[in-house]
Structures are given as C-alpha cells and as structure tokens.
Amino acid sequence: MTFFIYTILKKRILVTGAAGAVGLETLKELQKRNDKYKIIAFGKDKKEHRRILKNCCNGIDAIYGDIRDKKTTDKLSENIDFVIHLAAVIPPLADEFPKLTEEVNLGGTKNLISSLEEKSPNAFFLYTSSVAVYGDRLETPVIRVGDKLGPSIGDDYAATKVKAEKLVGKSKLNWSIFRLTAIMSPKQKFNPLMFHMPLDTKMEICTTKDTAFALVQAIENRQALNKKTFNLGGGKTCRVSFGDFLKTNTKNSGLGEMPFPENAFAKGNFHCGYYADSDELNKILNFQRETLEDYYEQFKKEIGPLKITLARIFKPFIVSYFLSKSDPLKAVKNNDQKMIERFFPKSH
C-alpha cells in the first residue's frame, strides 16, 4: 500500500523526441533520479525508435506514435506534471521536407499544448528552441535573449521554432523556453549541413550531457524559470570558431587538420554565436560542467584507434565523399543562382 501511494505521488515527466541524442541523455539523467519521477518517453512509431528506447528504457514507460495526431497527444498528456518537449524535424531533413517540418515542429507542438491544457492544465511545459532563431550573426556574434529574431534565408527549421515559441508564450500552461546552442554529442556523425556554416562563425557549444542535465534540473526550478526565455550554452570555456572546431575534430578523427577547401563552405546566411547571457540560466541550474576540451577528448575516445587508422588509410575517398555533399560546391558547379545568393551573400 505504501509503495502504491509513493508511486502515485511521483512526478510524471514526459519527454518527447526521446530517441534523439539529447532525448536519450535526458532519459539517462532522469533514471539517475528515478525514485523521484515517473518517466514517460515518447518516440516515433518506427522500428529504429522502438529499438533505441527498448535498450535504454529500464523503468521507463515508452509510448510511440505521431505527434501530428491529436489522439496521440491526448494519450501522452494524461496526468502529466512536467514536459520536456524535444520532438522536432531538424536539418538537414528539415531543409528537404519543409511541409513535414511545419507539421511536426509547429503543428505537433500546437497539438501537445492543446492536449495538456485539456488534460493536465497544471503541467509545466519546457520548450527547446534553437540558436537558429537569431539567424546570421557573423557580423554581430554576441547574442542575448532580447535580440531581434530573424531566421536565415531558407531556414524552415528556425522559422518553425519562432512560430512555436509564440504558441508556447500564448498558452494557458506554465512554461519556459530554452534556446539551445550548438549541441554536440561525442557520437556526432557526419552532417552535410556543416558546409552551410562559414568557417569564421563563432560558436558556443554545449555537450549533450550538460544539456540533458539542465533540462532535468529545470523540473525542480520551475518557479525561477516560469514564463521566461533563456539562452542555453556551455559558457566561456565552450567558445570557438567553427573553423578551429572543425580542424580539431578532423585531426582527431584521422583525416588531418582541415582536409576540405574553403570554397566548400558557405560565406554567410547561417547562425550561431556566443551567448552573452548563458550564465543567467547556469546560475539557476548549475549545468555548465564540461568544457570544449572535454568534448574533444570524448569525441576522440568515441571514434577509437581502429576508426582513426582506417580514416587515415582511406582519407582521399572519405574526403571526396564528404565534398560531394557540399551544397555550396553544388550551387557553384550547377550555376544555381538562387543557392549561390543563399550561400554566398554579397553582404559577406
């Protein structure tokens, strides 16, 4: 009887997008505090997500479905105390399927808010937005929450984040918005989006572990966060230019220091910068624990000596393959004026 009552009194935490990199780290962090929370993980109803969540979900209830379906969000929203909303279509998929991006990132968020207002009106809604909402900050790399929002040209992902933020702010729920910086996992895979990013872009990364820690810490700090928007970044020890960041990672992966030509990268119209006010969220949640150097070491360890050796041997083929995915190079090769204007804006 005592166990039953204790279980009922546990806070019920819903994590959407649970099978993603940040979602998985968030589940791991919640599991460390499993005596305090009842955890519900939501993933897409697909074989890969079922496999991922099955392997990590000891003591966690997993629910699968489509966030675009109101019946699904109604089911998710029963008796929920706190929501960590991570589910989203992200680039490069977001660039390829703008309609899907709108339906999931905006429509799915709208469904979830509506369902929570009906079924768990006292729930706290933590929405994860992005540094992408600030758009191109090459000339003004120091960013604050109050800065004007302006997604880069062609960035449908950022546009949906701006719209979804407005939905969250107008909701009847208690809420907070975290605009996540460039979140880096040691298991980071090649992403052709890197060629969209100018080499002199300023970055303030945050590791997936520190990000997840912040999201979970938010559960017990709702009062300090309520109805506020914050920039979530790793702090001063996590700042670097994208060019230097890439040089270190390619060197650590066995490909050598910067194996790609400069003309493979865009010259503007992207996002990222230094968060001048990321310390404000850190004062509340105390999550900035890992440095840029910590990330480099984790990345190198994750790759391992075998993959590093293979990368050195097959470097010409690997580099050639990566360059074949460079959209800026394709734009010039195909004389695609629209894409050339996007990747090589005259203002830069």
C-alpha positions as a Markdown table, in Angstrom:
| # | Residue | x | y | z |
|---|---|---|---|---|
| 1 | Met | 0.0 | 0.0 | 0.0 |
| 2 | Thr | 2.8 | 2.4 | 0.9 |
| 3 | Phe | 4.6 | 1.6 | -2.4 |
| 4 | Phe | 1.4 | 2.3 | -4.4 |
| 5 | Ile | 0.9 | 5.7 | -2.7 |
| 6 | Tyr | 4.6 | 6.6 | -3.3 |
| 7 | Thr | 4.3 | 5.7 | -6.9 |
| 8 | Ile | 1.2 | 7.9 | -7.3 |
| 9 | Leu | 3.0 | 10.8 | -5.7 |
| 10 | Lys | 5.9 | 10.6 | -8.1 |
| 11 | Lys | 6.0 | 13.5 | -10.6 |
| 12 | Arg | 5.1 | 12.3 | -14.0 |
| 13 | Ile | 7.7 | 13.6 | -16.6 |
| 14 | Leu | 7.0 | 13.4 | -20.3 |
| 15 | Val | 10.0 | 13.5 | -22.7 |
| 16 | Thr | 9.1 | 13.9 | -26.4 |
| 17 | Gly | 11.8 | 13.2 | -29.0 |
| 18 | Ala | 13.2 | 10.7 | -26.6 |
| 19 | Ala | 15.1 | 8.7 | -29.1 |
| 20 | Gly | 17.2 | 11.6 | -30.2 |
| 21 | Ala | 20.7 | 12.4 | -28.9 |
| 22 | Val | 19.6 | 14.9 | -26.3 |
| 23 | Gly | 16.4 | 12.9 | -25.6 |
| 24 | Leu | 18.5 | 9.8 | -24.7 |
| 25 | Glu | 20.8 | 11.7 | -22.4 |
| 26 | Thr | 17.8 | 13.3 | -20.8 |
| 27 | Leu | 16.3 | 9.8 | -20.1 |
| 28 | Lys | 19.7 | 8.7 | -18.6 |
| 29 | Glu | 19.7 | 11.7 | -16.3 |
| 30 | Leu | 16.1 | 11.1 | -15.2 |
| 31 | Gln | 16.9 | 7.5 | -14.5 |
| 32 | Lys | 19.6 | 8.6 | -12.0 |
| 33 | Arg | 16.7 | 10.2 | -10.1 |
| 34 | Asn | 14.1 | 7.5 | -10.8 |
| 35 | Asp | 13.0 | 7.5 | -7.2 |
| 36 | Lys | 11.6 | 11.0 | -7.7 |
| 37 | Tyr | 9.9 | 10.7 | -11.1 |
| 38 | Lys | 7.7 | 8.5 | -13.2 |
| 39 | Ile | 9.2 | 8.8 | -16.7 |
| 40 | Ile | 7.2 | 8.6 | -20.0 |
| 41 | Ala | 9.3 | 8.6 | -23.2 |
| 42 | Phe | 7.7 | 9.4 | -26.5 |
| 43 | Gly | 9.1 | 8.3 | -29.8 |
| 44 | Lys | 8.0 | 7.9 | -33.4 |
| 45 | Asp | 6.3 | 4.6 | -34.2 |
| 46 | Lys | 9.2 | 3.2 | -36.2 |
| 47 | Lys | 11.5 | 0.2 | -35.8 |
| 48 | Glu | 14.6 | 2.3 | -35.1 |
| 49 | His | 13.0 | 4.3 | -32.3 |
| 50 | Arg | 11.5 | 1.2 | -30.7 |
| 51 | Arg | 14.9 | -0.5 | -30.7 |
| 52 | Ile | 16.7 | 2.6 | -29.2 |
| 53 | Leu | 14.1 | 3.2 | -26.4 |
| 54 | Lys | 13.9 | -0.5 | -25.6 |
| 55 | Asn | 17.6 | -0.7 | -25.0 |
| 56 | Cys | 17.7 | 2.3 | -22.6 |
| 57 | Cys | 14.2 | 2.3 | -21.1 |
| 58 | Asn | 14.6 | 0.3 | -17.9 |
| 59 | Gly | 11.9 | 1.5 | -15.6 |
| 60 | Ile | 10.5 | 3.9 | -18.2 |
| 61 | Asp | 7.1 | 3.8 | -20.0 |
| 62 | Ala | 7.6 | 4.2 | -23.7 |
| 63 | Ile | 4.8 | 5.5 | -25.9 |
| 64 | Tyr | 5.0 | 5.5 | -29.7 |
| 65 | Gly | 3.0 | 7.5 | -32.3 |
| 66 | Asp | 2.8 | 10.6 | -34.4 |
| 67 | Ile | 2.8 | 14.0 | -32.7 |
| 68 | Arg | 0.8 | 15.3 | -35.6 |
| 69 | Asp | -2.1 | 13.1 | -34.4 |
| 70 | Lys | -4.2 | 14.8 | -31.7 |
| 71 | Lys | -5.3 | 11.4 | -30.4 |
| 72 | Thr | -1.7 | 10.6 | -29.7 |
| 73 | Thr | -1.0 | 13.9 | -27.9 |
| 74 | Asp | -4.2 | 13.4 | -25.9 |
| 75 | Lys | -2.9 | 10.0 | -24.7 |
| 76 | Leu | 0.5 | 11.5 | -23.9 |
| 77 | Ser | -1.0 | 14.3 | -21.8 |
| 78 | Glu | -2.9 | 12.3 | -19.2 |
| 79 | Asn | -1.8 | 13.3 | -15.7 |
| 80 | Ile | 1.5 | 14.9 | -16.6 |
| 81 | Asp | 3.4 | 17.2 | -14.3 |
| 82 | Phe | 6.3 | 18.3 | -16.5 |
| 83 | Val | 7.0 | 18.2 | -20.2 |
| 84 | Ile | 10.5 | 18.3 | -21.8 |
| 85 | His | 9.5 | 18.9 | -25.5 |
| 86 | Leu | 12.4 | 17.9 | -27.8 |
| 87 | Ala | 10.4 | 16.3 | -30.7 |
| 88 | Ala | 11.2 | 18.1 | -33.9 |
| 89 | Val | 12.3 | 17.7 | -37.5 |
| 90 | Ile | 15.9 | 19.1 | -37.6 |
| 91 | Pro | 18.2 | 19.9 | -40.5 |
| 92 | Pro | 19.2 | 18.6 | -43.0 |
| 93 | Leu | 15.9 | 16.7 | -43.1 |
| 94 | Ala | 14.1 | 19.9 | -42.3 |
| 95 | Asp | 15.6 | 21.6 | -45.4 |
| 96 | Glu | 14.5 | 18.7 | -47.6 |
| 97 | Phe | 10.9 | 18.5 | -46.3 |
| 98 | Pro | 9.6 | 21.9 | -45.2 |
| 99 | Lys | 6.0 | 20.8 | -45.2 |
| 100 | Leu | 6.8 | 18.0 | -42.8 |
| 101 | Thr | 8.9 | 20.3 | -40.7 |
| 102 | Glu | 5.9 | 22.7 | -40.3 |
| 103 | Glu | 3.5 | 19.9 | -39.5 |
| 104 | Val | 5.8 | 18.4 | -36.8 |
| 105 | Asn | 7.6 | 21.4 | -35.3 |
| 106 | Leu | 4.6 | 23.7 | -35.3 |
| 107 | Gly | 1.5 | 21.5 | -35.7 |
| 108 | Gly | 2.8 | 18.9 | -33.3 |
| 109 | Thr | 3.7 | 21.5 | -30.6 |
| 110 | Lys | 0.2 | 23.0 | -31.1 |
| 111 | Asn | -1.4 | 19.6 | -30.6 |
| 112 | Leu | 0.6 | 18.9 | -27.5 |
| 113 | Ile | -0.1 | 22.2 | -25.8 |
| 114 | Ser | -3.8 | 21.8 | -26.6 |
| 115 | Ser | -3.9 | 18.3 | -25.1 |
| 116 | Leu | -2.1 | 19.4 | -22.0 |
| 117 | Glu | -4.4 | 22.4 | -21.5 |
| 118 | Glu | -7.3 | 19.9 | -21.6 |
| 119 | Lys | -5.9 | 17.0 | -19.6 |
| 120 | Ser | -3.1 | 18.4 | -17.5 |
| 121 | Pro | -3.6 | 22.1 | -17.1 |
| 122 | Asn | -1.2 | 22.4 | -14.2 |
| 123 | Ala | 1.7 | 20.8 | -16.2 |
| 124 | Phe | 4.9 | 22.8 | -16.8 |
| 125 | Phe | 5.9 | 23.0 | -20.5 |
| 126 | Leu | 9.6 | 23.2 | -21.2 |
| 127 | Tyr | 10.1 | 24.0 | -24.9 |
| 128 | Thr | 13.5 | 23.6 | -26.6 |
| 129 | Ser | 14.0 | 26.2 | -29.2 |
| 130 | Ser | 17.3 | 27.0 | -31.0 |
| 131 | Val | 20.1 | 29.5 | -31.6 |
| 132 | Ala | 18.9 | 29.3 | -35.2 |
| 133 | Val | 16.1 | 31.7 | -34.4 |
| 134 | Tyr | 18.6 | 34.6 | -34.3 |
| 135 | Gly | 19.8 | 33.9 | -37.9 |
| 136 | Asp | 23.1 | 35.1 | -39.3 |
| 137 | Arg | 25.3 | 36.6 | -36.6 |
| 138 | Leu | 28.7 | 36.7 | -38.4 |
| 139 | Glu | 29.0 | 40.4 | -38.0 |
| 140 | Thr | 27.4 | 40.5 | -34.5 |
| 141 | Pro | 28.3 | 37.2 | -32.9 |
| 142 | Val | 27.4 | 38.2 | -29.3 |
| 143 | Ile | 23.8 | 37.2 | -28.7 |
| 144 | Arg | 21.3 | 38.0 | -25.9 |
| 145 | Val | 17.7 | 36.7 | -25.4 |
| 146 | Gly | 16.2 | 40.1 | -26.2 |
| 147 | Asp | 17.8 | 40.3 | -29.6 |
| 148 | Lys | 15.6 | 40.5 | -32.7 |
| 149 | Leu | 14.7 | 37.1 | -34.1 |
| 150 | Gly | 15.3 | 36.6 | -37.8 |
| 151 | Pro | 15.9 | 33.1 | -39.3 |
| 152 | Ser | 18.4 | 32.9 | -42.1 |
| 153 | Ile | 17.1 | 32.6 | -45.7 |
| 154 | Gly | 15.8 | 29.1 | -46.4 |
| 155 | Asp | 15.9 | 28.0 | -42.8 |
| 156 | Asp | 12.5 | 26.5 | -42.4 |
| 157 | Tyr | 13.5 | 24.8 | -39.2 |
| 158 | Ala | 14.3 | 28.1 | -37.5 |
| 159 | Ala | 11.1 | 29.7 | -38.9 |
| 160 | Thr | 9.0 | 26.9 | -37.2 |
| 161 | Lys | 10.8 | 27.4 | -33.9 |
| 162 | Val | 10.0 | 31.1 | -33.9 |
| 163 | Lys | 6.3 | 30.4 | -34.6 |
| 164 | Ala | 6.2 | 27.6 | -32.0 |
| 165 | Glu | 7.8 | 29.9 | -29.4 |
| 166 | Lys | 4.8 | 32.2 | -29.9 |
| 167 | Leu | 2.4 | 29.3 | -29.3 |
| 168 | Val | 4.1 | 28.4 | -26.1 |
| 169 | Gly | 4.0 | 32.0 | -24.9 |
| 170 | Lys | 0.3 | 32.3 | -25.6 |
| 171 | Ser | -0.6 | 29.0 | -23.9 |
| 172 | Lys | -2.5 | 28.7 | -20.7 |
| 173 | Leu | 0.3 | 26.5 | -19.3 |
| 174 | Asn | 3.2 | 27.4 | -17.1 |
| 175 | Trp | 6.2 | 27.3 | -19.4 |
| 176 | Ser | 9.8 | 28.2 | -20.2 |
| 177 | Ile | 11.8 | 28.3 | -23.4 |
| 178 | Phe | 15.4 | 27.2 | -23.7 |
| 179 | Arg | 17.1 | 28.3 | -26.9 |
| 180 | Leu | 19.7 | 25.6 | -27.3 |
| 181 | Thr | 23.1 | 26.5 | -28.8 |
| 182 | Ala | 25.1 | 24.1 | -31.0 |
| 183 | Ile | 24.6 | 20.9 | -29.0 |
| 184 | Met | 27.4 | 18.4 | -29.5 |
| 185 | Ser | 27.5 | 14.7 | -28.9 |
| 186 | Pro | 30.7 | 12.6 | -28.8 |
| 187 | Lys | 28.9 | 10.3 | -31.2 |
| 188 | Gln | 28.5 | 13.1 | -33.7 |
| 189 | Lys | 28.1 | 11.8 | -37.2 |
| 190 | Phe | 28.9 | 13.5 | -40.5 |
| 191 | Asn | 26.3 | 16.1 | -41.3 |
| 192 | Pro | 26.4 | 17.8 | -44.7 |
| 193 | Leu | 24.9 | 20.8 | -43.0 |
| 194 | Met | 28.4 | 21.7 | -41.8 |
| 195 | Phe | 29.2 | 23.1 | -45.3 |
| 196 | His | 26.4 | 25.6 | -44.8 |
| 197 | Met | 28.4 | 27.1 | -42.0 |
| 198 | Pro | 31.0 | 29.8 | -42.6 |
| 199 | Leu | 34.4 | 28.8 | -41.2 |
| 200 | Asp | 34.7 | 32.1 | -39.2 |
| 201 | Thr | 31.3 | 31.6 | -37.5 |
| 202 | Lys | 31.6 | 31.9 | -33.7 |
| 203 | Met | 30.2 | 29.0 | -31.7 |
| 204 | Glu | 29.4 | 28.3 | -28.1 |
| 205 | Ile | 28.8 | 24.6 | -27.9 |
| 206 | Cys | 27.2 | 22.6 | -25.1 |
| 207 | Thr | 27.5 | 18.9 | -24.7 |
| 208 | Thr | 24.5 | 16.6 | -24.8 |
| 209 | Lys | 25.2 | 15.6 | -21.2 |
| 210 | Asp | 25.2 | 19.1 | -19.9 |
| 211 | Thr | 22.1 | 20.0 | -21.9 |
| 212 | Ala | 20.3 | 17.0 | -20.5 |
| 213 | Phe | 21.4 | 17.9 | -17.0 |
| 214 | Ala | 19.9 | 21.4 | -17.5 |
| 215 | Leu | 16.6 | 20.1 | -18.8 |
| 216 | Val | 16.2 | 17.7 | -15.8 |
| 217 | Gln | 17.4 | 20.4 | -13.3 |
| 218 | Ala | 14.6 | 22.6 | -14.6 |
| 219 | Ile | 12.0 | 20.2 | -13.1 |
| 220 | Glu | 12.8 | 21.4 | -9.6 |
| 221 | Asn | 13.3 | 25.0 | -10.5 |
| 222 | Arg | 10.1 | 25.9 | -12.2 |
| 223 | Gln | 9.3 | 29.0 | -10.2 |
| 224 | Ala | 12.6 | 30.7 | -11.3 |
| 225 | Leu | 12.0 | 29.7 | -14.9 |
| 226 | Asn | 8.3 | 30.3 | -15.3 |
| 227 | Lys | 7.2 | 32.5 | -18.3 |
| 228 | Lys | 10.8 | 33.2 | -19.2 |
| 229 | Thr | 13.1 | 32.5 | -22.2 |
| 230 | Phe | 16.7 | 31.6 | -21.7 |
| 231 | Asn | 19.8 | 31.0 | -23.9 |
| 232 | Leu | 21.3 | 27.6 | -23.1 |
| 233 | Gly | 25.0 | 27.4 | -23.9 |
| 234 | Gly | 28.2 | 25.9 | -22.5 |
| 235 | Gly | 29.7 | 29.2 | -21.3 |
| 236 | Lys | 33.0 | 30.8 | -22.0 |
| 237 | Thr | 35.0 | 27.6 | -21.8 |
| 238 | Cys | 33.0 | 26.2 | -24.7 |
| 239 | Arg | 33.6 | 29.1 | -27.3 |
| 240 | Val | 35.4 | 28.6 | -30.5 |
| 241 | Ser | 35.3 | 29.5 | -34.2 |
| 242 | Phe | 33.7 | 26.8 | -36.4 |
| 243 | Gly | 36.9 | 26.6 | -38.5 |
| 244 | Asp | 39.0 | 25.8 | -35.4 |
| 245 | Phe | 36.4 | 23.4 | -34.1 |
| 246 | Leu | 36.4 | 21.5 | -37.4 |
| 247 | Lys | 40.2 | 21.4 | -37.6 |
| 248 | Thr | 40.4 | 19.8 | -34.2 |
| 249 | Asn | 37.7 | 17.2 | -34.9 |
| 250 | Thr | 39.1 | 16.2 | -38.4 |
| 251 | Lys | 42.5 | 15.9 | -36.9 |
| 252 | Asn | 41.2 | 13.8 | -34.0 |
| 253 | Ser | 39.3 | 11.6 | -36.4 |
| 254 | Gly | 42.3 | 10.7 | -38.5 |
| 255 | Leu | 41.6 | 12.9 | -41.5 |
| 256 | Gly | 44.2 | 15.5 | -40.7 |
| 257 | Glu | 43.8 | 19.2 | -39.9 |
| 258 | Met | 41.2 | 20.7 | -42.2 |
| 259 | Pro | 41.1 | 18.4 | -45.3 |
| 260 | Phe | 38.4 | 20.4 | -47.0 |
| 261 | Pro | 38.9 | 23.5 | -49.2 |
| 262 | Glu | 37.5 | 26.8 | -48.1 |
| 263 | Asn | 35.2 | 27.1 | -51.1 |
| 264 | Ala | 33.3 | 24.1 | -49.9 |
| 265 | Phe | 31.8 | 26.2 | -47.2 |
| 266 | Ala | 29.2 | 29.0 | -47.3 |
| 267 | Lys | 30.3 | 32.6 | -46.7 |
| 268 | Gly | 27.1 | 33.7 | -44.8 |
| 269 | Asn | 23.4 | 33.2 | -44.1 |
| 270 | Phe | 23.8 | 30.7 | -41.3 |
| 271 | His | 23.5 | 31.0 | -37.5 |
| 272 | Cys | 25.4 | 30.5 | -34.2 |
| 273 | Gly | 27.3 | 32.9 | -32.0 |
| 274 | Tyr | 28.4 | 33.5 | -28.4 |
| 275 | Tyr | 25.7 | 33.6 | -25.8 |
| 276 | Ala | 26.5 | 36.7 | -23.6 |
| 277 | Asp | 23.8 | 35.7 | -21.1 |
| 278 | Ser | 24.1 | 31.9 | -20.9 |
| 279 | Asp | 25.3 | 32.4 | -17.3 |
| 280 | Glu | 21.8 | 33.5 | -16.3 |
| 281 | Leu | 20.4 | 30.0 | -16.8 |
| 282 | Asn | 23.5 | 28.5 | -15.3 |
| 283 | Lys | 23.0 | 30.4 | -12.1 |
| 284 | Ile | 19.7 | 28.7 | -11.7 |
| 285 | Leu | 20.5 | 25.2 | -13.0 |
| 286 | Asn | 24.3 | 24.9 | -12.5 |
| 287 | Phe | 24.7 | 22.8 | -15.6 |
| 288 | Gln | 27.9 | 24.1 | -17.3 |
| 289 | Arg | 30.2 | 21.3 | -16.2 |
| 290 | Glu | 32.0 | 20.2 | -19.4 |
| 291 | Thr | 34.5 | 22.3 | -21.5 |
| 292 | Leu | 35.3 | 22.4 | -25.1 |
| 293 | Glu | 38.4 | 20.3 | -24.3 |
| 294 | Asp | 36.3 | 17.7 | -22.5 |
| 295 | Tyr | 34.2 | 17.4 | -25.7 |
| 296 | Tyr | 37.3 | 16.9 | -27.9 |
| 297 | Glu | 38.6 | 14.1 | -25.7 |
| 298 | Gln | 35.1 | 12.4 | -25.6 |
| 299 | Phe | 34.9 | 12.7 | -29.4 |
| 300 | Lys | 38.3 | 11.2 | -29.9 |
| 301 | Lys | 37.6 | 8.4 | -27.4 |
| 302 | Glu | 34.3 | 7.6 | -29.1 |
| 303 | Ile | 35.9 | 7.2 | -32.5 |
| 304 | Gly | 38.6 | 4.8 | -31.2 |
| 305 | Pro | 42.0 | 3.9 | -32.6 |
| 306 | Leu | 40.7 | 1.5 | -35.3 |
| 307 | Lys | 38.4 | 4.1 | -37.0 |
| 308 | Ile | 41.2 | 6.7 | -36.8 |
| 309 | Thr | 43.6 | 4.3 | -38.5 |
| 310 | Leu | 41.0 | 3.4 | -41.2 |
| 311 | Ala | 40.3 | 7.1 | -41.7 |
| 312 | Arg | 44.0 | 7.8 | -42.4 |
| 313 | Ile | 44.2 | 5.0 | -44.9 |
| 314 | Phe | 41.0 | 5.9 | -46.8 |
| 315 | Lys | 41.3 | 9.6 | -46.4 |
| 316 | Pro | 41.1 | 10.5 | -50.1 |
| 317 | Phe | 37.9 | 8.6 | -50.6 |
| 318 | Ile | 36.3 | 9.9 | -47.4 |
| 319 | Val | 37.1 | 13.5 | -48.1 |
| 320 | Ser | 35.9 | 13.1 | -51.7 |
| 321 | Tyr | 32.6 | 11.6 | -50.4 |
| 322 | Phe | 32.1 | 14.5 | -47.9 |
| 323 | Leu | 32.8 | 17.1 | -50.6 |
| 324 | Ser | 30.2 | 15.5 | -52.9 |
| 325 | Lys | 27.7 | 16.5 | -50.2 |
| 326 | Ser | 28.7 | 20.2 | -50.1 |
| 327 | Asp | 25.7 | 22.2 | -51.2 |
| 328 | Pro | 27.8 | 25.4 | -51.7 |
| 329 | Leu | 30.0 | 23.5 | -54.1 |
| 330 | Lys | 27.0 | 22.1 | -55.9 |
| 331 | Ala | 25.5 | 25.6 | -56.2 |
| 332 | Val | 28.6 | 26.9 | -58.0 |
| 333 | Lys | 29.0 | 23.8 | -60.2 |
| 334 | Asn | 25.4 | 24.0 | -61.3 |
| 335 | Asn | 25.4 | 27.8 | -61.6 |
| 336 | Asp | 22.3 | 27.8 | -59.3 |
| 337 | Gln | 21.9 | 31.5 | -58.8 |
| 338 | Lys | 19.3 | 31.1 | -56.0 |
| 339 | Met | 21.6 | 28.9 | -54.0 |
| 340 | Ile | 24.6 | 31.0 | -54.8 |
| 341 | Glu | 22.9 | 34.0 | -53.3 |
| 342 | Arg | 22.0 | 32.0 | -50.3 |
| 343 | Phe | 25.4 | 30.6 | -49.6 |
| 344 | Phe | 27.5 | 33.5 | -50.8 |
| 345 | Pro | 25.5 | 36.6 | -49.9 |
| 346 | Lys | 27.1 | 39.8 | -51.2 |
| 347 | Ser | 26.9 | 41.4 | -47.7 |
| 348 | His | 29.6 | 38.9 | -46.7 |
